[in-house]
Amino acid sequence: MTSSKPPQIPATPNNALPCRHPRVRIVAREEDSEFVECQECGEVFEASEFKDMNIEDTKLSSEF
């Protein structure tokens, strides 16, 4: 009898930085929303969230 093990998910290091989404492309548009996909990690999110992320990064880097 062979035991089947579930596939192993590669562990990510604790010190790994989250993707900063350096390259995105538009994947969908609705009435007043636009959705983009990160070409690096594959995450899909609303374009306005992406703009907010950039603003937060700029604020954080200027505070230091």
N, CA, C and O atoms as a CHARMM CRD file, in Angstrom:
* protein
*
  256
    1    1 MET  N      0.84300  -1.17300   0.00000 PROA 1      0.00000
    2    1 MET  CA     0.00000   0.00000   0.00000 PROA 1      0.00000
    3    1 MET  C      0.89400   1.24400   0.00000 PROA 1      0.00000
    4    1 MET  O      1.79700   1.37400   0.82700 PROA 1      0.00000
    5    2 THR  N      0.63400   2.12600  -0.91200 PROA 2      0.00000
    6    2 THR  CA     1.41200   3.36300  -1.00600 PROA 2      0.00000
    7    2 THR  C      0.68600   4.48500  -0.27400 PROA 2      0.00000
    8    2 THR  O     -0.52300   4.67100  -0.41600 PROA 2      0.00000
    9    3 SER  N      1.43900   5.20400   0.49000 PROA 3      0.00000
   10    3 SER  CA     0.82200   6.33700   1.17200 PROA 3      0.00000
   11    3 SER  C      0.98100   7.57800   0.30300 PROA 3      0.00000
   12    3 SER  O      2.07000   7.88100  -0.18700 PROA 3      0.00000
   13    4 SER  N     -0.10300   8.27200   0.12700 PROA 4      0.00000
   14    4 SER  CA    -0.02000   9.49100  -0.68300 PROA 4      0.00000
   15    4 SER  C      0.06100  10.68600   0.25500 PROA 4      0.00000
   16    4 SER  O     -0.79700  10.89600   1.11200 PROA 4      0.00000
   17    5 LYS  N      1.10500  11.44800   0.06400 PROA 5      0.00000
   18    5 LYS  CA     1.30700  12.64300   0.88400 PROA 5      0.00000
   19    5 LYS  C      0.77700  13.84400   0.12400 PROA 5      0.00000
   20    5 LYS  O      0.86500  13.88900  -1.10300 PROA 5      0.00000
   21    6 PRO  N      0.22500  14.82200   0.84200 PROA 6      0.00000
   22    6 PRO  CA    -0.21100  16.03500   0.15800 PROA 6      0.00000
   23    6 PRO  C      1.00000  16.78700  -0.39600 PROA 6      0.00000
   24    6 PRO  O      2.08800  16.69600   0.17300 PROA 6      0.00000
   25    7 PRO  N      0.83300  17.51400  -1.47600 PROA 7      0.00000
   26    7 PRO  CA     1.96900  18.25100  -2.03400 PROA 7      0.00000
   27    7 PRO  C      2.52000  19.25200  -1.02800 PROA 7      0.00000
   28    7 PRO  O      1.77300  19.88300  -0.28100 PROA 7      0.00000
   29    8 GLN  N      3.81500  19.38000  -1.02600 PROA 8      0.00000
   30    8 GLN  CA     4.47100  20.30600  -0.11000 PROA 8      0.00000
   31    8 GLN  C      4.45000  21.71700  -0.68500 PROA 8      0.00000
   32    8 GLN  O      4.75900  21.92900  -1.85800 PROA 8      0.00000
   33    9 ILE  N      4.08400  22.66400   0.14600 PROA 9      0.00000
   34    9 ILE  CA     4.10800  24.06800  -0.24000 PROA 9      0.00000
   35    9 ILE  C      5.44800  24.62900   0.19500 PROA 9      0.00000
   36    9 ILE  O      5.82100  24.50600   1.36200 PROA 9      0.00000
   37   10 PRO  N      6.18400  25.24800  -0.73200 PROA 10     0.00000
   38   10 PRO  CA     7.49300  25.77000  -0.33900 PROA 10     0.00000
   39   10 PRO  C      7.35100  26.83700   0.75000 PROA 10     0.00000
   40   10 PRO  O      6.48200  27.70700   0.67900 PROA 10     0.00000
   41   11 ALA  N      8.20100  26.75200   1.73100 PROA 11     0.00000
   42   11 ALA  CA     8.17400  27.72200   2.82900 PROA 11     0.00000
   43   11 ALA  C      8.79500  29.02700   2.36600 PROA 11     0.00000
   44   11 ALA  O      9.77900  29.03200   1.62700 PROA 11     0.00000
   45   12 THR  N      8.22000  30.11900   2.80000 PROA 12     0.00000
   46   12 THR  CA     8.79800  31.42500   2.49300 PROA 12     0.00000
   47   12 THR  C      9.51900  31.91700   3.73200 PROA 12     0.00000
   48   12 THR  O      9.02000  31.75900   4.84600 PROA 12     0.00000
   49   13 PRO  N     10.66300  32.50100   3.55300 PROA 13     0.00000
   50   13 PRO  CA    11.39400  32.99400   4.71800 PROA 13     0.00000
   51   13 PRO  C     10.61500  34.10100   5.42600 PROA 13     0.00000
   52   13 PRO  O      9.89600  34.87800   4.79800 PROA 13     0.00000
   53   14 ASN  N     10.77600  34.15100   6.74300 PROA 14     0.00000
   54   14 ASN  CA    10.07100  35.15700   7.53600 PROA 14     0.00000
   55   14 ASN  C     10.50900  36.57300   7.19000 PROA 14     0.00000
   56   14 ASN  O      9.73700  37.52000   7.34100 PROA 14     0.00000
   57   15 ASN  N     11.74500  36.71800   6.72700 PROA 15     0.00000
   58   15 ASN  CA    12.25000  38.04600   6.42500 PROA 15     0.00000
   59   15 ASN  C     11.98600  38.45500   4.97800 PROA 15     0.00000
   60   15 ASN  O     12.46400  39.50100   4.54200 PROA 15     0.00000
   61   16 ALA  N     11.24000  37.65700   4.23400 PROA 16     0.00000
   62   16 ALA  CA    10.94700  37.98600   2.83900 PROA 16     0.00000
   63   16 ALA  C     10.03000  39.20400   2.78300 PROA 16     0.00000
   64   16 ALA  O      9.02300  39.27700   3.48700 PROA 16     0.00000
   65   17 LEU  N     10.39600  40.14200   1.94400 PROA 17     0.00000
   66   17 LEU  CA     9.57900  41.33800   1.79500 PROA 17     0.00000
   67   17 LEU  C      8.39100  41.04900   0.89200 PROA 17     0.00000
   68   17 LEU  O      8.51500  40.28300  -0.06400 PROA 17     0.00000
   69   18 PRO  N      7.24700  41.64600   1.17900 PROA 18     0.00000
   70   18 PRO  CA     6.10200  41.45700   0.29100 PROA 18     0.00000
   71   18 PRO  C      6.39500  42.10100  -1.06000 PROA 18     0.00000
   72   18 PRO  O      7.18100  43.04300  -1.15500 PROA 18     0.00000
   73   19 CYS  N      5.76400  41.59000  -2.08000 PROA 19     0.00000
   74   19 CYS  CA     5.96000  42.11500  -3.42400 PROA 19     0.00000
   75   19 CYS  C      5.51800  43.57600  -3.46900 PROA 19     0.00000
   76   19 CYS  O      4.46600  43.92400  -2.93200 PROA 19     0.00000
   77   20 ARG  N      6.30400  44.41900  -4.09700 PROA 20     0.00000
   78   20 ARG  CA     5.97600  45.83800  -4.20100 PROA 20     0.00000
   79   20 ARG  C      5.27800  46.14000  -5.52500 PROA 20     0.00000
   80   20 ARG  O      5.04400  47.30300  -5.85400 PROA 20     0.00000
   81   21 HSD  N      4.95200  45.10800  -6.27400 PROA 21     0.00000
   82   21 HSD  CA     4.21700  45.21300  -7.53200 PROA 21     0.00000
   83   21 HSD  C      4.85300  46.22300  -8.49100 PROA 21     0.00000
   84   21 HSD  O      4.22400  47.21600  -8.85700 PROA 21     0.00000
   85   22 PRO  N      6.10000  45.96700  -8.89600 PROA 22     0.00000
   86   22 PRO  CA     6.78200  46.92700  -9.76300 PROA 22     0.00000
   87   22 PRO  C      6.21800  46.98600 -11.18800 PROA 22     0.00000
   88   22 PRO  O      6.34100  48.00900 -11.86200 PROA 22     0.00000
   89   23 ARG  N      5.60100  45.89400 -11.64300 PROA 23     0.00000
   90   23 ARG  CA     5.02900  45.87900 -12.99400 PROA 23     0.00000
   91   23 ARG  C      3.61000  45.34000 -12.92100 PROA 23     0.00000
   92   23 ARG  O      3.39500  44.21400 -12.47300 PROA 23     0.00000
   93   24 VAL  N      2.65400  46.12500 -13.35100 PROA 24     0.00000
   94   24 VAL  CA     1.26800  45.68300 -13.35500 PROA 24     0.00000
   95   24 VAL  C      0.66600  45.88600 -14.74200 PROA 24     0.00000
   96   24 VAL  O      1.15900  46.68700 -15.53700 PROA 24     0.00000
   97   25 ARG  N     -0.41400  45.14200 -15.01800 PROA 25     0.00000
   98   25 ARG  CA    -1.14100  45.33100 -16.26800 PROA 25     0.00000
   99   25 ARG  C     -2.62900  45.31500 -15.96200 PROA 25     0.00000
  100   25 ARG  O     -3.07300  44.64300 -15.03100 PROA 25     0.00000
  101   26 ILE  N     -3.38700  46.05000 -16.74000 PROA 26     0.00000
  102   26 ILE  CA    -4.83900  46.11600 -16.56000 PROA 26     0.00000
  103   26 ILE  C     -5.44100  44.81000 -17.04100 PROA 26     0.00000
  104   26 ILE  O     -5.15500  44.35700 -18.15000 PROA 26     0.00000
  105   27 VAL  N     -6.29100  44.19300 -16.19300 PROA 27     0.00000
  106   27 VAL  CA    -6.92200  42.93000 -16.57100 PROA 27     0.00000
  107   27 VAL  C     -8.43300  43.04800 -16.70100 PROA 27     0.00000
  108   27 VAL  O     -9.05600  42.19900 -17.33800 PROA 27     0.00000
  109   28 ALA  N     -9.04200  44.08200 -16.11300 PROA 28     0.00000
  110   28 ALA  CA   -10.49800  44.23700 -16.21400 PROA 28     0.00000
  111   28 ALA  C    -10.88900  45.67700 -15.89800 PROA 28     0.00000
  112   28 ALA  O    -10.22700  46.38200 -15.13600 PROA 28     0.00000
  113   29 ARG  N    -11.98200  46.07400 -16.51200 PROA 29     0.00000
  114   29 ARG  CA   -12.56100  47.38900 -16.22200 PROA 29     0.00000
  115   29 ARG  C    -14.04500  47.21800 -16.00800 PROA 29     0.00000
  116   29 ARG  O    -14.70900  46.48900 -16.74300 PROA 29     0.00000
  117   30 GLU  N    -14.56500  47.89600 -14.99500 PROA 30     0.00000
  118   30 GLU  CA   -16.00100  47.95200 -14.75800 PROA 30     0.00000
  119   30 GLU  C    -16.39400  49.41700 -14.82900 PROA 30     0.00000
  120   30 GLU  O    -15.58400  50.25400 -15.22700 PROA 30     0.00000
  121   31 GLU  N    -17.61300  49.73600 -14.45300 PROA 31     0.00000
  122   31 GLU  CA   -18.11100  51.10500 -14.59600 PROA 31     0.00000
  123   31 GLU  C    -17.10800  52.16800 -14.14600 PROA 31     0.00000
  124   31 GLU  O    -16.68000  52.99800 -14.94800 PROA 31     0.00000
  125   32 ASP  N    -16.73800  52.14500 -12.88600 PROA 32     0.00000
  126   32 ASP  CA   -15.79800  53.14800 -12.39100 PROA 32     0.00000
  127   32 ASP  C    -14.60500  52.50900 -11.69100 PROA 32     0.00000
  128   32 ASP  O    -13.93100  53.15500 -10.88700 PROA 32     0.00000
  129   33 SER  N    -14.34500  51.24200 -11.99700 PROA 33     0.00000
  130   33 SER  CA   -13.22900  50.52500 -11.38600 PROA 33     0.00000
  131   33 SER  C    -12.34000  49.92800 -12.46400 PROA 33     0.00000
  132   33 SER  O    -12.78900  49.58000 -13.55600 PROA 33     0.00000
  133   34 GLU  N    -11.07400  49.82600 -12.12000 PROA 34     0.00000
  134   34 GLU  CA   -10.09900  49.21200 -13.00800 PROA 34     0.00000
  135   34 GLU  C     -9.28900  48.23600 -12.16200 PROA 34     0.00000
  136   34 GLU  O     -8.85400  48.57800 -11.06300 PROA 34     0.00000
  137   35 PHE  N     -9.08500  47.02500 -12.67000 PROA 35     0.00000
  138   35 PHE  CA    -8.35700  46.01200 -11.93000 PROA 35     0.00000
  139   35 PHE  C     -7.04900  45.70700 -12.63900 PROA 35     0.00000
  140   35 PHE  O     -7.00300  45.58400 -13.86300 PROA 35     0.00000
  141   36 VAL  N     -5.98500  45.58600 -11.84900 PROA 36     0.00000
  142   36 VAL  CA    -4.66400  45.31900 -12.39900 PROA 36     0.00000
  143   36 VAL  C     -4.09900  44.04000 -11.78200 PROA 36     0.00000
  144   36 VAL  O     -4.47800  43.63600 -10.68300 PROA 36     0.00000
  145   37 GLU  N     -3.17900  43.41700 -12.52500 PROA 37     0.00000
  146   37 GLU  CA    -2.50900  42.20600 -12.05700 PROA 37     0.00000
  147   37 GLU  C     -1.01500  42.48000 -12.00100 PROA 37     0.00000
  148   37 GLU  O     -0.44200  43.02300 -12.94500 PROA 37     0.00000
  149   38 CYS  N     -0.39000  42.10600 -10.90200 PROA 38     0.00000
  150   38 CYS  CA     1.05400  42.24900 -10.76600 PROA 38     0.00000
  151   38 CYS  C      1.72900  41.19000 -11.63000 PROA 38     0.00000
  152   38 CYS  O      1.39900  40.00800 -11.53500 PROA 38     0.00000
  153   39 GLN  N      2.66700  41.60400 -12.46800 PROA 39     0.00000
  154   39 GLN  CA     3.37500  40.68000 -13.34100 PROA 39     0.00000
  155   39 GLN  C      4.42100  39.86600 -12.59100 PROA 39     0.00000
  156   39 GLN  O      4.93200  38.87800 -13.11900 PROA 39     0.00000
  157   40 GLU  N      4.74400  40.26900 -11.36500 PROA 40     0.00000
  158   40 GLU  CA     5.74300  39.56100 -10.56300 PROA 40     0.00000
  159   40 GLU  C      5.11800  38.46400  -9.70400 PROA 40     0.00000
  160   40 GLU  O      5.59000  37.32700  -9.71200 PROA 40     0.00000
  161   41 CYS  N      4.04700  38.80200  -8.95400 PROA 41     0.00000
  162   41 CYS  CA     3.48600  37.83000  -8.01300 PROA 41     0.00000
  163   41 CYS  C      2.11800  37.30500  -8.42000 PROA 41     0.00000
  164   41 CYS  O      1.64600  36.32100  -7.85100 PROA 41     0.00000
  165   42 GLY  N      1.46300  37.94500  -9.40300 PROA 42     0.00000
  166   42 GLY  CA     0.17400  37.47100  -9.88000 PROA 42     0.00000
  167   42 GLY  C     -1.02600  37.98500  -9.09900 PROA 42     0.00000
  168   42 GLY  O     -2.16000  37.62600  -9.41600 PROA 42     0.00000
  169   43 GLU  N     -0.80600  38.80900  -8.09200 PROA 43     0.00000
  170   43 GLU  CA    -1.92400  39.33600  -7.30600 PROA 43     0.00000
  171   43 GLU  C     -2.76000  40.29100  -8.15900 PROA 43     0.00000
  172   43 GLU  O     -2.22000  41.10500  -8.90800 PROA 43     0.00000
  173   44 VAL  N     -4.08700  40.18100  -8.03600 PROA 44     0.00000
  174   44 VAL  CA    -5.00400  41.06600  -8.74900 PROA 44     0.00000
  175   44 VAL  C     -5.67400  41.97000  -7.72600 PROA 44     0.00000
  176   44 VAL  O     -6.14400  41.50300  -6.68800 PROA 44     0.00000
  177   45 PHE  N     -5.71600  43.26500  -8.01800 PROA 45     0.00000
  178   45 PHE  CA    -6.32700  44.20900  -7.09500 PROA 45     0.00000
  179   45 PHE  C     -6.81700  45.42000  -7.86300 PROA 45     0.00000
  180   45 PHE  O     -6.46600  45.61800  -9.02600 PROA 45     0.00000
  181   46 GLU  N     -7.63500  46.22900  -7.19800 PROA 46     0.00000
  182   46 GLU  CA    -8.17800  47.42100  -7.83400 PROA 46     0.00000
  183   46 GLU  C     -7.07100  48.46100  -8.01600 PROA 46     0.00000
  184   46 GLU  O     -6.22100  48.63100  -7.14300 PROA 46     0.00000
  185   47 ALA  N     -7.08900  49.14500  -9.14000 PROA 47     0.00000
  186   47 ALA  CA    -6.02800  50.10000  -9.45900 PROA 47     0.00000
  187   47 ALA  C     -5.90900  51.18300  -8.39200 PROA 47     0.00000
  188   47 ALA  O     -4.80100  51.63400  -8.10300 PROA 47     0.00000
  189   48 SER  N     -7.01400  51.60600  -7.80700 PROA 48     0.00000
  190   48 SER  CA    -6.94600  52.64000  -6.77100 PROA 48     0.00000
  191   48 SER  C     -6.14800  52.15000  -5.56400 PROA 48     0.00000
  192   48 SER  O     -5.47900  52.94700  -4.90600 PROA 48     0.00000
  193   49 GLU  N     -6.20800  50.84700  -5.26400 PROA 49     0.00000
  194   49 GLU  CA    -5.40700  50.29200  -4.16900 PROA 49     0.00000
  195   49 GLU  C     -3.92700  50.41400  -4.49900 PROA 49     0.00000
  196   49 GLU  O     -3.11200  50.71500  -3.62700 PROA 49     0.00000
  197   50 PHE  N     -3.58400  50.18100  -5.76000 PROA 50     0.00000
  198   50 PHE  CA    -2.18900  50.27100  -6.18900 PROA 50     0.00000
  199   50 PHE  C     -1.67500  51.69200  -6.01200 PROA 50     0.00000
  200   50 PHE  O     -0.55500  51.89500  -5.54300 PROA 50     0.00000
  201   51 LYS  N     -2.48500  52.67400  -6.38300 PROA 51     0.00000
  202   51 LYS  CA    -2.09100  54.07500  -6.20200 PROA 51     0.00000
  203   51 LYS  C     -1.91100  54.38400  -4.72200 PROA 51     0.00000
  204   51 LYS  O     -0.97200  55.08500  -4.34400 PROA 51     0.00000
  205   52 ASP  N     -2.81400  53.86000  -3.87100 PROA 52     0.00000
  206   52 ASP  CA    -2.70400  54.08400  -2.42700 PROA 52     0.00000
  207   52 ASP  C     -1.42900  53.46800  -1.87800 PROA 52     0.00000
  208   52 ASP  O     -0.78700  54.05300  -1.00600 PROA 52     0.00000
  209   53 MET  N     -1.04800  52.28300  -2.38000 PROA 53     0.00000
  210   53 MET  CA     0.18000  51.62900  -1.92800 PROA 53     0.00000
  211   53 MET  C      1.38600  52.50400  -2.24600 PROA 53     0.00000
  212   53 MET  O      2.27500  52.65700  -1.40800 PROA 53     0.00000
  213   54 ASN  N      1.42800  53.07700  -3.43500 PROA 54     0.00000
  214   54 ASN  CA     2.54500  53.93700  -3.82600 PROA 54     0.00000
  215   54 ASN  C      2.61300  55.18000  -2.95500 PROA 54     0.00000
  216   54 ASN  O      3.70100  55.60900  -2.57100 PROA 54     0.00000
  217   55 ILE  N      1.47500  55.75900  -2.64200 PROA 55     0.00000
  218   55 ILE  CA     1.43400  56.94700  -1.78800 PROA 55     0.00000
  219   55 ILE  C      1.95900  56.61000  -0.40000 PROA 55     0.00000
  220   55 ILE  O      2.74700  57.36900   0.16400 PROA 55     0.00000
  221   56 GLU  N      1.52900  55.47000   0.16300 PROA 56     0.00000
  222   56 GLU  CA     1.99800  55.05600   1.49100 PROA 56     0.00000
  223   56 GLU  C      3.50000  54.82900   1.49000 PROA 56     0.00000
  224   56 GLU  O      4.18800  55.23600   2.42500 PROA 56     0.00000
  225   57 ASP  N      4.02300  54.17500   0.43900 PROA 57     0.00000
  226   57 ASP  CA     5.46300  53.93000   0.35000 PROA 57     0.00000
  227   57 ASP  C      6.23900  55.23500   0.30600 PROA 57     0.00000
  228   57 ASP  O      7.29400  55.35700   0.92900 PROA 57     0.00000
  229   58 THR  N      5.72100  56.20500  -0.42300 PROA 58     0.00000
  230   58 THR  CA     6.38600  57.49900  -0.53600 PROA 58     0.00000
  231   58 THR  C      6.39800  58.20600   0.82300 PROA 58     0.00000
  232   58 THR  O      7.41300  58.77800   1.21800 PROA 58     0.00000
  233   59 LYS  N      5.27800  58.16500   1.52900 PROA 59     0.00000
  234   59 LYS  CA     5.20100  58.78800   2.85000 PROA 59     0.00000
  235   59 LYS  C      6.18700  58.13100   3.81700 PROA 59     0.00000
  236   59 LYS  O      6.89800  58.81600   4.55300 PROA 59     0.00000
  237   60 LEU  N      6.22100  56.80100   3.80700 PROA 60     0.00000
  238   60 LEU  CA     7.10800  56.08300   4.72800 PROA 60     0.00000
  239   60 LEU  C      8.56100  56.39700   4.43000 PROA 60     0.00000
  240   60 LEU  O      9.33300  56.63600   5.35900 PROA 60     0.00000
  241   61 SER  N      8.95600  56.40400   3.18000 PROA 61     0.00000
  242   61 SER  CA    10.36300  56.63700   2.85500 PROA 61     0.00000
  243   61 SER  C     10.77000  58.08000   3.14600 PROA 61     0.00000
  244   61 SER  O     11.93500  58.33100   3.45400 PROA 61     0.00000
  245   62 SER  N      9.84200  59.03400   3.05500 PROA 62     0.00000
  246   62 SER  CA    10.18800  60.42700   3.35100 PROA 62     0.00000
  247   62 SER  C     10.26400  60.70300   4.84700 PROA 62     0.00000
  248   62 SER  O     10.86900  61.69000   5.26600 PROA 62     0.00000
  249   63 GLU  N      9.65100  59.83400   5.65800 PROA 63     0.00000
  250   63 GLU  CA     9.69100  60.02200   7.11500 PROA 63     0.00000
  251   63 GLU  C     11.03500  59.61800   7.69700 PROA 63     0.00000
  252   63 GLU  O     11.38500  60.06000   8.79200 PROA 63     0.00000
  253   64 PHE  N     11.78700  58.79900   7.00200 PROA 64     0.00000
  254   64 PHE  CA    13.06200  58.31500   7.53700 PROA 64     0.00000
  255   64 PHE  C     14.15000  59.15100   7.01400 PROA 64     0.00000
  256   64 PHE  O     15.31500  58.92100   7.33700 PROA 64     0.00000
